[in-house]
Amino acid sequence: MSKAGFARLERYELKYHIPLEMVSRLDAFLLPWCSLDSHSENSETGFYWVSSLYLDSPRWTFFKWKEAGQPDRFNMRIRAYGENPSPHSPRFFEVKRKRGDVVTKTRDEERFHALSTTYNASPVLLTQYRRKAWFGVHEDYARVTVDMGLRWREEQGFDFSLQTDRMRPSDLPEYFRPGTNAVLELKCPKGEVPWWMLDLIRFLDLQRTSFSKYGVAVREYHRIPTIRAVR
């Protein structure tokens, strides 16, 4: 499996809430097992911006599936890298399907467009966050990410341009465990959890939880009357 790109990934995604101050301990632990991904390597701080434009139906079908805990569900997003992606920067058309503990992520533009037609899905929200990411050096695929500074805005078109005055925070205390403000994810193929990931969980005393960047953004969108009024 290529670390530079993919058409289809089937993996576990284990999520944890952590304080940002824990990243230095994470760095030290991962040193023998992982290397920074190319985006983090090219960033002065190790963190880089990820921008994701989410689509949903007029009835918020994908969000409602998530809120109901439907065991087999998916969402759709267009991903770009950078805080202010240029119109000519790459766009990745992703469908992320969750069945139990297994997440299947595909980048297939033809399938993406077919599903958007089937569900009458169109852009609804743009999310952004800063990410630090590592790849396992001894596995075909093992990935660790830390996401911070989560924010969102309504976006009914395909505009990825930076509009800081319209962005609203989604890393709010009510969505995190007390004393935490970042999301750690451990990702690996199903049935192939590396031993060092298990050791990392014990080393940092991590407690598995959940966090949906899209779900939190939609809840915030529906909580703010002035945003809902213009829709």
VOLUMGU-494691 format. One record per residue: residue in one letter; residue number from 1; x, y, z of N, C-alpha, C, CB in turn. Coordinates in steps of 0.05 Angstrom, whole numbers. Glycine has a CB too. Example, Ala and Ser with C-alpha at 12.3 -4.5 7.8 and 13.67 -1.06 7.14 Angstrom:
<marros>
MARRO rest  nr    n.x    n.y    n.z   ca.x   ca.y   ca.z    c.x    c.y    c.z   cb.x   cb.y   cb.z
MARRO    a   1    264   -114    156    246    -90    156    264    -66    156    226    -89    181
MARRO    s   2    257    -45    142    273    -21    143    258      1    157    282    -12    114
</marros>
This chain:
<marros>
MARRO rest  nr    n.x    n.y    n.z   ca.x   ca.y   ca.z    c.x    c.y    c.z   cb.x   cb.y   cb.z
MARRO    m   1     17    -24      0      0      0      0     18     25      0    -19      0     25
MARRO    s   2     13     42    -19     30     66    -21     24     86      1     26     79    -48
MARRO    k   3     45     98     12     41    119     32     35    146     19     65    121     51
MARRO    a   4     41    148     -7     38    174    -20      9    179    -29     56    175    -45
MARRO    g   5     -7    157    -32    -34    161    -41    -48    134    -41    -35    174    -69
MARRO    f   6    -75    135    -46    -90    110    -45   -115    113    -61    -96    102    -16
MARRO    a   7   -127     91    -69   -153     91    -81   -174     80    -61   -154     74   -107
MARRO    r   8   -164     61    -44   -183     49    -24   -167     40      0   -198     25    -36
MARRO    l   9   -176     48     24   -164     40     49   -185     28     67   -150     64     63
MARRO    e  10   -180      4     78   -197     -8     97   -182    -10    123   -208    -36     88
MARRO    r  11   -191      3    145   -174      5    168   -190      8    194   -155     28    165
MARRO    y  12   -177      4    216   -187     12    242   -180     41    246   -176     -6    265
MARRO    e  13   -197     56    259   -191     84    267   -197     86    297   -207    105    250
MARRO    l  14   -176     87    313   -180     90    342   -175    119    350   -160     71    358
MARRO    k  15   -195    131    363   -194    160    369   -192    164    399   -219    174    358
MARRO    y  16   -177    185    406   -172    193    434   -172    223    436   -146    180    445
MARRO    h  17   -182    234    458   -179    262    465   -153    265    481   -204    273    480
MARRO    i  18   -136    284    474   -112    289    488   -107    318    492    -87    276    474
MARRO    p  19    -92    327    512    -83    355    514    -60    359    494    -74    362    543
MARRO    l  20    -60    382    482    -39    387    461    -11    384    472    -43    415    450
MARRO    e  21     -8    389    498     18    387    511     29    358    510     17    396    540
MARRO    m  22     12    339    504     21    311    503     37    305    477     -3    293    505
MARRO    v  23     36    323    457     48    317    432     78    312    434     43    340    412
MARRO    s  24     92    326    452    121    322    456    127    294    466    132    343    475
MARRO    r  25    110    283    484    114    256    493    108    236    470     95    250    517
MARRO    l  26     88    243    454     81    226    431    104    225    411     56    237    417
MARRO    d  27    116    249    406    140    250    388    162    232    397    150    279    387
MARRO    a  28    168    233    423    190    217    434    184    187    432    195    225    463
MARRO    f  29    159    179    438    152    151    437    154    140    408    124    147    449
MARRO    l  30    145    156    389    142    147    361    169    146    346    123    164    347
MARRO    l  31    189    159    357    215    162    343    225    136    331    235    174    361
MARRO    p  32    226    113    346    236     89    334    217     75    315    243     69    356
MARRO    w  33    192     83    315    172     68    300    160     82    276    149     61    319
MARRO    c  34    163    108    276    149    124    255    167    146    244    123    136    267
MARRO    s  35    159    157    221    171    181    211    148    200    204    189    175    186
MARRO    l  36    154    226    204    134    246    197    126    242    168    144    274    202
MARRO    d  37    100    248    162     92    247    134    103    272    120     61    245    131
MARRO    s  38    100    272     94    114    293     78    103    321     84    110    288     48
MARRO    h  39     77    323     90     66    350     97     77    360    123     35    348     99
MARRO    s  40     79    343    143     91    351    169    121    357    166     86    330    190
MARRO    e  41    135    341    150    163    346    146    168    373    134    175    324    128
MARRO    n  42    151    382    117    154    408    103    143    431    118    141    407     76
MARRO    s  43    132    426    142    121    448    158    141    455    181     94    440    170
MARRO    e  44    144    481    186    162    490    207    154    479    234    164    520    207
MARRO    t  45    128    477    239    119    469    265    112    439    266     94    484    273
MARRO    g  46    111    426    243    103    398    242     73    395    237    110    384    267
MARRO    f  47     58    417    240     29    417    235     23    430    208     14    432    258
MARRO    y  48      4    420    194     -5    431    168    -35    432    168      7    414    145
MARRO    w  49    -46    449    150    -75    452    148    -88    431    130    -81    480    138
MARRO    v  50   -111    421    139   -128    404    123   -155    417    120   -130    375    136
MARRO    s  51   -165    419     96   -191    431     90   -209    410     78   -188    456     71
MARRO    s  52   -233    407     89   -251    386     79   -279    398     74   -253    362     99
MARRO    l  53   -289    396     50   -316    406     43   -335    382     44   -316    420     15
MARRO    y  54   -354    383     62   -372    360     66   -398    365     50   -379    356     96
MARRO    l  55   -408    343     39   -434    343     25   -454    328     42   -431    331     -3
MARRO    d  56   -480    336     38   -501    321     51   -527    327     34   -505    329     81
MARRO    s  57   -547    312     40   -573    315     26   -588    339     39   -590    289     28
MARRO    p  58   -609    348     26   -625    370     38   -636    362     65   -647    377     19
MARRO    r  59   -640    337     71   -650    327     97   -628    319    116   -670    304     92
MARRO    w  60   -603    325    109   -581    318    126   -579    288    132   -582    334    153
MARRO    t  61   -582    272    111   -583    243    113   -558    232    126   -587    231     86
MARRO    f  62   -535    240    117   -510    228    127   -506    235    157   -486    237    111
MARRO    f  63   -512    260    164   -510    269    192   -529    253    210   -515    299    194
MARRO    k  64   -554    249    200   -574    235    216   -566    206    220   -601    236    203
MARRO    w  65   -553    193    199   -543    166    203   -523    165    225   -531    156    177
MARRO    k  66   -505    185    226   -484    186    246   -496    190    274   -464    208    240
MARRO    e  67   -515    208    277   -527    214    302   -543    190    313   -545    239    300
MARRO    a  68   -555    175    295   -570    152    303   -553    127    309   -591    145    282
MARRO    g  69   -527    130    303   -509    107    308   -514     84    289   -512     98    336
MARRO    q  70   -523     90    264   -528     69    245   -502     54    240   -539     81    218
MARRO    p  71   -503     27    243   -478     11    242   -464     11    215   -484    -16    250
MARRO    d  72   -479     16    193   -467     17    167   -475     44    154   -477     -7    149
MARRO    r  73   -456     62    153   -462     89    143   -438    101    129   -471    107    167
MARRO    f  74   -442    123    116   -419    137    103   -424    167    102   -415    126     74
MARRO    n  75   -403    181     96   -406    210     90   -388    216     66   -398    228    114
MARRO    m  76   -391    240     56   -377    248     31   -363    275     35   -396    249      7
MARRO    r  77   -339    277     26   -324    302     28   -304    305      5   -310    303     55
MARRO    i  78   -298    330      0   -276    337    -19   -254    349     -2   -286    357    -41
MARRO    r  79   -231    336     -4   -208    344     13   -187    359     -3   -195    320     27
MARRO    a  80   -176    380     10   -153    395     -1   -134    401     22   -163    421    -15
MARRO    y  81   -109    406     15    -89    411     36    -81    440     35    -65    393     32
MARRO    g  82    -77    452     59    -70    480     61    -93    496     73    -63    491     34
MARRO    e  83    -86    518     86   -107    535     98   -122    550     77    -94    555    118
MARRO    n  84   -109    557     55   -121    572     34   -114    558      7   -112    602     34
MARRO    p  85   -126    535      2   -119    520    -23   -124    536    -48   -134    493    -24
MARRO    s  86   -106    536    -66   -110    551    -91   -130    535   -108    -83    554   -106
MARRO    p  87   -142    549   -127   -161    535   -145   -149    513   -161   -174    555   -164
MARRO    h  88   -122    513   -163   -108    493   -179    -96    471   -162    -87    506   -196
MARRO    s  89    -98    472   -136    -87    452   -119   -104    427   -121    -84    461    -90
MARRO    p  90    -92    403   -115   -107    378   -118   -132    377    -99    -89    354   -111
MARRO    r  91   -153    364   -109   -177    359    -94   -181    329    -94   -202    374   -106
MARRO    f  92   -188    318    -71   -192    289    -69   -221    284    -61   -173    277    -47
MARRO    f  93   -235    269    -78   -264    263    -74   -266    237    -58   -279    260   -101
MARRO    e  94   -273    240    -32   -272    217    -14   -299    209     -4   -254    224     10
MARRO    v  95   -303    183     -2   -326    171     11   -316    155     35   -344    153     -8
MARRO    k  96   -325    161     58   -316    147     83   -339    131     94   -305    168    103
MARRO    r  97   -336    105     93   -357     87    102   -349     73    128   -364     65     81
MARRO    k  98   -367     72    147   -361     60    173   -380     37    178   -364     81    196
MARRO    r  99   -369     13    182   -384    -10    189   -373    -22    214   -384    -31    165
MARRO    g 100   -386    -18    236   -375    -27    262   -350    -11    268   -370    -57    262
MARRO    d 101   -328    -26    274   -303    -13    280   -286     -8    255   -288    -29    300
MARRO    v 102   -295    -17    232   -279    -16    207   -288      8    190   -281    -42    191
MARRO    v 103   -268     24    182   -273     47    165   -261     41    137   -262     73    177
MARRO    t 104   -277     45    116   -266     42     89   -267     70     76   -283     22     73
MARRO    k 105   -244     79     67   -242    105     55   -233    102     26   -221    123     71
MARRO    t 106   -249    113      8   -242    111    -21   -239    138    -33   -264     95    -35
MARRO    r 107   -222    140    -53   -219    163    -70   -225    155    -99   -190    176    -67
MARRO    d 108   -250    158   -106   -259    150   -133   -279    170   -142   -272    121   -132
MARRO    e 109   -271    188   -159   -287    211   -167   -313    202   -180   -272    230   -185
MARRO    e 110   -311    181   -197   -335    172   -211   -356    162   -191   -328    150   -231
MARRO    r 111   -347    145   -172   -366    135   -151   -377    158   -134   -352    114   -134
MARRO    f 112   -360    177   -128   -368    200   -112   -391    215   -126   -344    219   -108
MARRO    h 113   -388    220   -151   -409    235   -166   -435    218   -168   -399    242   -194
MARRO    a 114   -432    192   -171   -456    175   -172   -471    175   -145   -448    145   -179
MARRO    l 115   -457    174   -123   -470    175    -97   -483    203    -92   -450    168    -75
MARRO    s 116   -469    224   -100   -480    251    -96   -506    254   -112   -460    272   -105
MARRO    t 117   -508    241   -135   -533    242   -151   -554    226   -138   -528    232   -180
MARRO    t 118   -547    202   -128   -567    184   -115   -579    197    -91   -553    158   -107
MARRO    y 119   -563    211    -75   -573    222    -50   -578    252    -52   -553    217    -28
MARRO    n 120   -576    263    -76   -581    292    -80   -563    308    -60   -610    299    -75
MARRO    a 121   -538    299    -58   -519    311    -39   -505    335    -52   -499    291    -29
MARRO    s 122   -502    356    -36   -488    380    -45   -472    391    -22   -508    401    -57
MARRO    p 123   -454    410    -27   -437    421     -5   -454    435     16   -418    442    -16
MARRO    v 124   -446    430     41   -460    443     64   -441    457     83   -476    422     79
MARRO    l 125   -418    444     90   -400    456    109   -371    451    101   -405    444    137
MARRO    l 126   -354    471    106   -325    468    103   -313    466    131   -313    492     87
MARRO    t 127   -296    446    136   -282    444    161   -252    447    156   -288    417    175
MARRO    q 128   -238    457    176   -209    460    174   -197    453    202   -201    489    166
MARRO    y 129   -172    443    201   -158    438    225   -128    436    218   -168    413    240
MARRO    r 130   -111    437    239    -83    433    236    -76    405    245    -67    455    252
MARRO    r 131    -59    392    229    -53    363    234    -23    359    234    -66    346    212
MARRO    k 132    -15    342    253     12    330    253      9    300    248     28    336    280
MARRO    a 133     25    289    230     20    261    222     46    246    219      4    260    196
MARRO    w 134     44    220    227     67    202    225     58    177    210     78    195    253
MARRO    f 135     77    164    196     73    138    184     91    118    197     79    139    153
MARRO    g 136     81     94    202     98     72    213    119     64    192     81     48    220
MARRO    v 137    143     60    201    165     54    182    169     24    179    191     66    193
MARRO    h 138    156      7    195    160    -22    193    135    -36    182    167    -33    221
MARRO    e 139    114    -21    177     89    -33    167     83    -23    139     65    -27    187
MARRO    d 140     66    -38    125     56    -28     99     39     -4    103     40    -50     84
MARRO    y 141     23     -4    125      7     19    131      1     21    161    -20     19    115
MARRO    a 142     11     42    173      4     48    201      7     79    203     23     33    222
MARRO    r 143    -12     92    215    -12    121    214    -22    132    241    -31    132    191
MARRO    v 144     -9    153    250    -16    167    274    -20    197    267      6    164    297
MARRO    t 145    -43    208    276    -48    237    271    -57    251    296    -68    240    248
MARRO    v 146    -50    276    298    -61    293    319    -73    318    305    -38    302    340
MARRO    d 147    -98    324    311   -113    346    299   -119    367    320   -138    336    285
MARRO    m 148   -115    392    314   -120    414    333   -131    438    318    -94    422    348
MARRO    g 149   -142    457    333   -152    482    322   -175    478    302   -129    495    307
MARRO    l 150   -193    460    309   -215    453    291   -235    477    288   -230    429    301
MARRO    r 151   -243    481    263   -262    503    258   -278    496    233   -246    530    254
MARRO    w 152   -300    512    228   -318    506    206   -332    531    197   -338    485    215
MARRO    r 153   -344    529    173   -362    550    163   -382    537    144   -346    573    149
MARRO    e 154   -404    550    141   -423    542    121   -411    546     93   -451    557    124
MARRO    e 155   -415    527     75   -405    531     47   -424    515     29   -376    521     45
MARRO    q 156   -440    529     14   -459    516     -4   -449    514    -33   -485    530     -4
MARRO    g 157   -425    524    -38   -412    521    -64   -388    504    -61   -405    549    -76
MARRO    f 158   -368    510    -78   -343    494    -77   -319    513    -72   -339    479   -104
MARRO    d 159   -324    532    -55   -304    553    -49   -287    544    -25   -317    580    -44
MARRO    f 160   -261    539    -29   -243    532     -8   -226    556      2   -224    510    -18
MARRO    s 161   -231    580     -8   -215    603     -2   -216    610     27   -223    626    -19
MARRO    l 162   -194    621     37   -192    629     65   -211    652     71   -163    637     72
MARRO    q 163   -229    647     90   -248    668     99   -249    667    130   -277    663     86
MARRO    t 164   -228    677    142   -224    674    170   -247    685    186   -198    687    179
MARRO    d 165   -259    707    177   -280    721    192   -306    704    193   -287    748    179
MARRO    r 166   -308    684    175   -332    667    175   -328    640    190   -340    661    147
MARRO    m 167   -303    634    197   -297    609    210   -306    610    239   -267    602    208
MARRO    r 168   -317    588    248   -326    585    276   -312    561    289   -357    582    278
MARRO    p 169   -305    563    315   -291    541    327   -309    516    331   -279    549    354
MARRO    s 170   -297    493    328   -311    468    335   -295    451    355   -317    452    310
MARRO    d 171   -272    462    364   -257    449    386   -266    459    413   -226    452    382
MARRO    l 172   -292    459    417   -304    470    442   -302    450    465   -333    479    436
MARRO    p 173   -300    460    489   -297    442    512   -318    421    515   -296    458    538
MARRO    e 174   -343    428    507   -364    408    511   -362    383    494   -391    421    506
MARRO    y 175   -345    384    474   -341    361    456   -316    345    463   -339    370    428
MARRO    f 176   -302    353    484   -277    339    492   -279    330    521   -253    358    488
MARRO    r 177   -263    310    527   -260    302    555   -247    326    570   -243    276    558
MARRO    p 178   -252    329    596   -240    351    611   -210    351    609   -249    349    641
MARRO    g 179   -199    375    605   -170    378    603   -157    370    577   -157    361    624
MARRO    t 180   -173    365    557   -163    358    530   -173    377    509   -171    329    523
MARRO    n 181   -158    379    487   -166    398    466   -157    390    438   -156    426    473
MARRO    a 182   -148    365    435   -139    356    409   -148    327    405   -108    358    407
MARRO    v 183   -147    318    380   -157    291    374   -133    274    364   -180    292    352
MARRO    l 184   -127    253    377   -107    233    369   -121    210    355    -89    224    393
MARRO    e 185   -111    202    331   -122    179    318    -99    159    312   -136    187    292
MARRO    l 186   -104    134    317    -86    112    310   -101     96    288    -79     93    335
MARRO    k 187    -87     92    265   -100     80    242    -83     58    231   -105    102    219
MARRO    c 188    -95     35    226    -81     12    216   -100     -7    203    -65     -2    239
MARRO    p 189    -91    -25    185   -109    -44    173   -123    -62    193    -94    -62    153
MARRO    k 190   -148    -70    187   -163    -86    206   -148   -112    212   -191    -92    196
MARRO    g 191   -147   -120    237   -133   -144    245   -103   -142    246   -141   -166    227
MARRO    e 192    -91   -118    241    -62   -115    240    -53    -92    258    -53   -111    211
MARRO    v 193    -62    -91    282    -54    -69    300    -25    -74    309    -73    -68    325
MARRO    p 194     -7    -56    303     21    -60    311     24    -60    341     39    -38    299
MARRO    w 195     44    -76    351     48    -77    380     55    -50    391     70    -97    386
MARRO    w 196     70    -34    376     78     -8    387     53     11    392     98      6    369
MARRO    m 197     32      7    376      8     22    380     -5     15    407    -13     18    357
MARRO    l 198     -5    -12    413    -16    -21    439      1    -10    461    -17    -51    439
MARRO    d 199     27    -10    458     45      1    478     41     31    482     75     -5    471
MARRO    l 200     35     45    460     30     74    461      5     79    478     27     85    433
MARRO    i 201    -16     63    473    -41     67    489    -35     64    518    -62     46    479
MARRO    r 202    -19     44    526    -13     40    554      6     62    564      0     12    558
MARRO    f 203     26     70    548     45     90    556     32    116    563     66     93    535
MARRO    l 204     13    125    546     -1    150    551    -27    147    566     -6    163    524
MARRO    d 205    -34    123    574    -58    117    589    -82    129    574    -57    129    617
MARRO    l 206    -84    122    548   -105    132    531   -132    118    536    -97    131    502
MARRO    q 207   -154    134    535   -181    123    538   -195    128    512   -196    136    562
MARRO    r 208   -202    106    499   -215    109    472   -242    123    474   -219     81    459
MARRO    t 209   -246    141    455   -272    156    453   -279    160    424   -270    183    469
MARRO    s 210   -294    180    418   -302    186    391   -301    216    386   -330    175    384
MARRO    f 211   -299    223    361   -300    251    353   -305    253    323   -274    267    361
MARRO    s 212   -327    265    315   -333    269    287   -331    299    280   -362    258    281
MARRO    k 213   -312    306    264   -308    334    257   -333    344    242   -283    338    238
MARRO    y 214   -344    328    225   -369    336    211   -392    337    230   -375    316    188
MARRO    g 215   -395    317    247   -417    316    266   -418    340    284   -417    291    282
MARRO    v 216   -394    348    295   -393    371    313   -400    396    298   -365    373    325
MARRO    a 217   -389    399    273   -395    423    258   -424    426    251   -379    423    231
MARRO    v 218   -438    404    245   -466    405    239   -482    412    264   -476    378    228
MARRO    r 219   -474    401    287   -488    408    312   -486    437    318   -478    391    335
MARRO    e 220   -462    448    313   -458    477    318   -474    493    298   -428    484    316
MARRO    y 221   -475    484    273   -491    498    253   -520    500    261   -488    484    225
MARRO    h 222   -531    478    271   -560    478    278   -564    492    305   -570    450    280
MARRO    r 223   -543    497    320   -546    510    346   -547    540    343   -524    502    364
MARRO    i 224   -538    551    320   -535    580    317   -557    590    299   -507    587    305
MARRO    p 225   -578    604    311   -601    612    295   -594    630    271   -620    627    312
MARRO    t 226   -574    648    274   -568    666    252   -557    651    228   -548    687    260
MARRO    i 227   -543    628    233   -534    612    210   -557    597    197   -512    592    220
MARRO    r 228   -574    585    213   -596    570    202   -615    587    186   -612    556    225
MARRO    a 229   -618    612    194   -638    630    181   -632    635    152   -639    656    196
MARRO    v 230   -607    634    144   -600    641    117   -600    616     98   -573    654    115
MARRO    r 231   -606    593    109   -605    569     93   -631    563     79   -598    545    111
</marros>
